[in-house]
C-alpha cells in the first residue's frame, strides 16, 4: 500500500511540473502598458451612471420647483380667503350689533306696553 501512495505522489509531482507558469498568461497589452480594458470599461460605466444620476436630479429639481409654485399659489389663496373671512366677520359684527339694538327696542316697547290691552289685527290678502 505504501508503494501505491508513493507512486501516486510521484505522478502528482510530475503533473505539477508540467503546468505552465501563471505569469506566462500576461497579454501583450499589459507588457506594453497600453492600459487595462476593464479600467476603461469601469470609467465609461461610471460616466453613464453619473449621467443617469444627473437626469434623475434634474427631474427632482423640476418636481420641487412645481411644488414650490403650488405652495406659493396656495399661500396667496389662503391670504385672499383670510381677507374675505375678515370682511365677513366685520359684516356679521355690524349685523349682530343692529340685531341687538333692535331687540333692545322691542324689549322697551314690550316693557312700556305691558299693562295695555289692545289687539293687533293683521290683514292678509292673497291675489
PASEBA-1860 file (N, C-alpha, C; in nm, 3 decimals):
! residues 127
1> XXXXXXXX> 0.082/-0.117/0.000/0.000/0.000/0.000/0.088/0.125/0.000 ~ 0.192/0.119/0.077/0.283/0.230/0.084/0.340/0.260/-0.054 ~ 0.361/0.166/-0.128/0.416/0.183/-0.262/0.317/0.253/-0.354 ~ 0.190/0.220/-0.338/0.087/0.284/-0.420/0.079/0.433/-0.389 ~ 0.085/0.468/-0.260/0.076/0.608/-0.220/0.196/0.685/-0.274 ~ 0.315/0.628/-0.261/0.433/0.696/-0.311/0.429/0.710/-0.463 ~ 0.373/0.610/-0.530/0.362/0.617/-0.675/0.265/0.726/-0.718 ~ 0.153/0.738/-0.645/0.055/0.842/-0.676/0.115/0.979/-0.650
9> XXXXXXXX> 0.195/0.986/-0.547/0.259/1.114/-0.513/0.356/1.155/-0.623 ~ 0.430/1.059/-0.675/0.525/1.090/-0.781/0.451/1.132/-0.908 ~ 0.339/1.068/-0.936/0.260/1.104/-1.055/0.207/1.247/-1.041 ~ 0.162/1.285/-0.920/0.112/1.421/-0.894/0.222/1.523/-0.910 ~ 0.343/1.491/-0.862/0.455/1.583/-0.876/0.492/1.602/-1.021 ~ 0.484/1.499/-1.097/0.520/1.512/-1.238/0.414/1.591/-1.314 ~ 0.289/1.577/-1.273/0.182/1.655/-1.339/0.198/1.803/-1.306 ~ 0.233/1.836/-1.180/0.251/1.975/-1.142/0.372/2.035/-1.213
17> XXXXXXXX> 0.467/1.955/-1.236/0.585/2.004/-1.303/0.553/2.042/-1.447 ~ 0.449/1.984/-1.507/0.413/2.014/-1.645/0.322/2.135/-1.660 ~ 0.276/2.198/-1.551/0.187/2.313/-1.558/0.265/2.437/-1.599 ~ 0.203/2.523/-1.679/0.273/2.645/-1.718/0.277/2.745/-1.602 ~ 0.372/2.834/-1.609/0.389/2.937/-1.508/0.273/3.037/-1.520 ~ 0.206/3.075/-1.409/0.094/3.169/-1.416/0.131/3.303/-1.476 ~ 0.252/3.346/-1.460/0.294/3.474/-1.517/0.301/3.470/-1.669 ~ 0.298/3.350/-1.726/0.307/3.336/-1.871/0.177/3.378/-1.939
25> XXXXXXXX> 0.071/3.401/-1.864/-0.058/3.434/-1.922/-0.079/3.584/-1.942 ~ 0.016/3.667/-1.916/0.003/3.811/-1.937/-0.014/3.839/-2.085 ~ -0.099/3.934/-2.116/-0.118/3.969/-2.257/-0.011/4.065/-2.302 ~ -0.001/4.082/-2.432/0.096/4.176/-2.488/0.064/4.319/-2.447 ~ -0.068/4.352/-2.434/-0.109/4.487/-2.395/-0.055/4.524/-2.258 ~ -0.062/4.428/-2.164/-0.015/4.455/-2.029/0.135/4.474/-2.027 ~ 0.206/4.398/-2.108/0.351/4.410/-2.111/0.392/4.544/-2.171 ~ 0.315/4.592/-2.269/0.348/4.719/-2.332/0.298/4.837/-2.250
33> XXXXXXXX> 0.204/4.813/-2.156/0.150/4.921/-2.075/0.042/5.000/-2.148 ~ -0.029/4.936/-2.243/-0.134/5.005/-2.319/-0.258/5.035/-2.234 ~ -0.274/4.979/-2.120/-0.388/5.007/-2.033/-0.471/4.883/-2.010 ~ -0.556/4.896/-1.916/-0.642/4.785/-1.878/-0.781/4.810/-1.935 ~ -0.832/4.715/-2.012/-0.965/4.730/-2.073/-1.074/4.738/-1.966 ~ -1.054/4.666/-1.859/-1.153/4.667/-1.751/-1.162/4.807/-1.688 ~ -1.050/4.870/-1.664/-1.049/5.005/-1.606/-1.118/5.103/-1.700 ~ -1.091/5.088/-1.827/-1.155/5.175/-1.926/-1.306/5.154/-1.927
41> XXXXXXXX> -1.348/5.027/-1.921/-1.490/4.995/-1.914/-1.553/5.053/-1.788 ~ -1.487/5.040/-1.674/-1.540/5.092/-1.548/-1.555/5.244/-1.553 ~ -1.459/5.313/-1.610/-1.468/5.458/-1.622/-1.585/5.498/-1.710 ~ -1.603/5.426/-1.820/-1.716/5.454/-1.909/-1.848/5.430/-1.837 ~ -1.856/5.321/-1.763/-1.980/5.288/-1.690/-2.008/5.393/-1.582 ~ -1.904/5.440/-1.514/-1.923/5.542/-1.411/-1.975/5.672/-1.473 ~ -1.926/5.705/-1.592/-1.975/5.824/-1.661/-2.122/5.809/-1.698 ~ -2.162/5.690/-1.741/-2.302/5.664/-1.773/-2.388/5.677/-1.649
49> XXXXXXXX> -2.341/5.621/-1.537/-2.416/5.629/-1.411/-2.430/5.774/-1.367 ~ -2.323/5.852/-1.379/-2.329/5.994/-1.342/-2.430/6.068/-1.430 ~ -2.433/6.035/-1.558/-2.531/6.098/-1.647/-2.673/6.064/-1.607 ~ -2.697/5.937/-1.572/-2.830/5.895/-1.527/-2.868/5.966/-1.398 ~ -2.773/5.980/-1.307/-2.800/6.050/-1.181/-2.830/6.197/-1.206 ~ -2.758/6.258/-1.301/-2.785/6.398/-1.335/-2.926/6.414/-1.388 ~ -2.969/6.321/-1.474/-3.106/6.327/-1.528/-3.208/6.312/-1.416 ~ -3.183/6.218/-1.324/-3.276/6.197/-1.213/-3.282/6.321/-1.124
57> XXXXXXXX> -3.166/6.382/-1.097/-3.164/6.502/-1.014/-3.236/6.618/-1.082 ~ -3.224/6.625/-1.213/-3.294/6.730/-1.287/-3.445/6.712/-1.273 ~ -3.491/6.586/-1.279/-3.633/6.558/-1.259/-3.678/6.596/-1.119 ~ -3.596/6.566/-1.020/-3.629/6.602/-0.881/-3.635/6.755/-0.868 ~ -3.539/6.824/-0.930/-3.536/6.970/-0.926/-3.664/7.029/-0.985 ~ -3.708/6.975/-1.100/-3.831/7.025/-1.162/-3.952/6.998/-1.073 ~ -3.956/6.880/-1.012/-4.068/6.846/-0.923/-4.072/6.940/-0.804 ~ -3.957/6.966/-0.744/-3.952/7.058/-0.629/-3.995/7.198/-0.672
65> XXXXXXXX> -3.954/7.241/-0.791/-3.996/7.372/-0.842/-4.147/7.379/-0.859 ~ -4.207/7.272/-0.914/-4.353/7.268/-0.930/-4.422/7.273/-0.794 ~ -4.369/7.199/-0.698/-4.428/7.201/-0.563/-4.419/7.340/-0.500 ~ -4.307/7.408/-0.523/-4.292/7.543/-0.469/-4.393/7.638/-0.531 ~ -4.414/7.628/-0.663/-4.514/7.712/-0.729/-4.653/7.685/-0.674 ~ -4.685/7.556/-0.653/-4.816/7.522/-0.597/-4.830/7.576/-0.455 ~ -4.725/7.566/-0.376/-4.729/7.618/-0.239/-4.748/7.769/-0.239 ~ -4.681/7.839/-0.330/-4.698/7.985/-0.341/-4.842/8.019/-0.376
73> XXXXXXXX> -4.898/7.948/-0.473/-5.038/7.972/-0.514/-5.133/7.945/-0.398 ~ -5.108/7.838/-0.325/-5.193/7.806/-0.210/-5.182/7.914/-0.103 ~ -5.062/7.966/-0.081/-5.042/8.073/0.017/-5.119/8.198/-0.020 ~ -5.111/8.235/-0.150/-5.187/8.353/-0.195/-5.337/8.331/-0.179 ~ -5.383/8.213/-0.213/-5.526/8.181/-0.200/-5.569/8.190/-0.053 ~ -5.487/8.138/0.037/-5.521/8.145/0.179/-5.524/8.289/0.230 ~ -5.433/8.373/0.182/-5.434/8.514/0.220/-5.563/8.581/0.173 ~ -5.603/8.553/0.048/-5.727/8.612/-0.004/-5.848/8.564/0.076
81> XXXXXXXX> -5.850/8.435/0.108/-5.962/8.382/0.186/-5.964/8.441/0.326 ~ -5.846/8.464/0.383/-5.838/8.528/0.515/-5.897/8.668/0.512 ~ -5.865/8.744/0.405/-5.921/8.879/0.390/-6.073/8.872/0.376 ~ -6.123/8.776/0.299/-6.269/8.761/0.283/-6.334/8.725/0.417 ~ -6.270/8.637/0.492/-6.325/8.600/0.623/-6.327/8.718/0.718 ~ -6.223/8.802/0.714/-6.222/8.922/0.797/-6.337/9.014/0.760 ~ -6.362/9.029/0.630/-6.472/9.113/0.584/-6.607/9.058/0.630 ~ -6.625/8.926/0.617/-6.750/8.863/0.661/-6.766/8.879/0.812
89> XXXXXXXX> -6.658/8.864/0.885/-6.662/8.879/1.031/-6.705/9.021/1.069 ~ -6.649/9.118/1.000/-6.684/9.258/1.026/-6.832/9.283/0.996 ~ -6.880/9.232/0.882/-7.023/9.248/0.848/-7.112/9.177/0.949 ~ -7.071/9.059/0.993/-7.151/8.985/1.092/-7.157/9.062/1.224 ~ -7.047/9.126/1.263/-7.047/9.207/1.385/-7.144/9.324/1.372 ~ -7.144/9.389/1.255/-7.236/9.502/1.233/-7.381/9.457/1.238 ~ -7.410/9.345/1.171/-7.548/9.293/1.171/-7.586/9.250/1.312 ~ -7.494/9.186/1.383/-7.521/9.145/1.521/-7.550/9.265/1.610
97> XXXXXXXX> -7.474/9.372/1.590/-7.498/9.495/1.668/-7.635/9.554/1.638 ~ -7.672/9.558/1.510/-7.804/9.610/1.473/-7.915/9.522/1.529 ~ -7.892/9.391/1.529/-7.991/9.299/1.584/-8.007/9.321/1.734 ~ -7.898/9.338/1.806/-7.904/9.365/1.949/-7.979/9.496/1.977 ~ -7.950/9.596/1.895/-8.019/9.725/1.910/-8.170/9.709/1.886 ~ -8.205/9.631/1.784/-8.347/9.606/1.756/-8.414/9.530/1.869 ~ -8.346/9.431/1.925/-8.403/9.355/2.036/-8.423/9.443/2.160 ~ -8.330/9.535/2.184/-8.347/9.628/2.296/-8.471/9.714/2.276
105> XXXXXXXX> -8.491/9.763/2.151/-8.608/9.847/2.123/-8.736/9.768/2.140 ~ -8.736/9.643/2.096/-8.856/9.559/2.112/-8.881/9.534/2.260 ~ -8.774/9.510/2.335/-8.789/9.491/2.481/-8.847/9.616/2.547 ~ -8.802/9.734/2.503/-8.853/9.858/2.558/-9.002/9.874/2.528 ~ -9.039/9.841/2.403/-9.180/9.852/2.364/-9.264/9.756/2.446 ~ -9.217/9.634/2.461/-9.294/9.534/2.539/-9.305/9.578/2.685 ~ -9.197/9.628/2.743/-9.196/9.669/2.882/-9.290/9.787/2.905 ~ -9.290/9.882/2.814/-9.374/10.001/2.829/-9.520/9.976/2.795
113> XXXXXXXX> -9.552/9.868/2.728/-9.690/9.841/2.689/-9.746/9.717/2.757 ~ -9.688/9.672/2.865/-9.734/9.552/2.933/-9.874/9.569/2.991 ~ -9.907/9.678/3.043/-10.036/9.697/3.110/-10.147/9.731/3.014 ~ -10.124/9.757/2.894/-10.225/9.798/2.798/-10.290/9.677/2.732 ~ -10.422/9.689/2.713/-10.495/9.584/2.642/-10.530/9.635/2.504 ~ -10.473/9.579/2.407/-10.508/9.613/2.270/-10.476/9.493/2.182 ~ -10.542/9.486/2.074/-10.526/9.375/1.980/-10.468/9.428/1.851 ~ -10.386/9.350/1.794/-10.324/9.385/1.667/-10.388/9.298/1.562
121> XXXXXXX> -10.439/9.365/1.462/-10.506/9.294/1.356/-10.416/9.292/1.233 ~ -10.401/9.176/1.175/-10.316/9.164/1.056/-10.406/9.124/0.940 ~ -10.400/9.205/0.841/-10.477/9.178/0.719/-10.388/9.101/0.622 ~ -10.440/8.993/0.577/-10.364/8.918/0.476/-10.452/8.905/0.353 ~ -10.397/8.950/0.250/-10.472/8.938/0.124/-10.389/8.859/0.026 ~ -10.456/8.771/-0.039/-10.388/8.689/-0.139/-10.449/8.719/-0.274 ~ -10.366/8.736/-0.369/-10.414/8.764/-0.505/-10.445/8.638/-0.579
END
